Amino acid sequence: MKKLKNTVRIGTNQKALYECPECGKHKELYVANAPRTKTCGCVDFHTKHGHNPRKPSWQNRHSPTYCSWAHMKQRCDNPNTKEYPRYGGKGISYDPAWADFEAFLADMGERPSTDHCLSRIDHDGNYEMGNVIWGLKSDNSTEACERRWATSP
């Protein structure tokens, strides 16, 4: 935040007018808090489901969408996971473009809610456009997804 001018003194605390580097909006902040304040909140406003499109993939690792993507890759690629025999061990893989989180996000969009998970329409098919939906965990059409969640602690 860029300081524009001092505004008010409240006791020993000083307030000042700052400009947001992202959107240009002006916001009054306590001077003591300003170093920790990066934006006016506009970035948080545009952030959906914990995923911030302005951050690189590794900084979005806690968003539900990112976690679903990472678990999909683990099931297909990592023989050390307990799900591998039912996925990668059976030859199930994912679209090579989806090795990149941004490509996956562009194709699938954000995970609608924590009640949703990746579900393959054809359970013998790969994770790819046309065969993957955000299905409800409780929906019978997401049998594979339900099995995964039923075995989780």
Buried (B, 14 or more C-beta within 10 A) or exposed (E): BEEEEEEEEEEEEBBBBBBBEBEEEEBEBEBEEBEEBEBBBBBEEEBEBBBBEEEEBEEBBEBBBBBBBBBBBBBBBEEEBEBBEBBBEEEBBBBEEBEEBEBBBEEBEBBEEEEBBBBBEEBEEBBBEEBBBBBBBEBEEBEBBBEBEEEEE
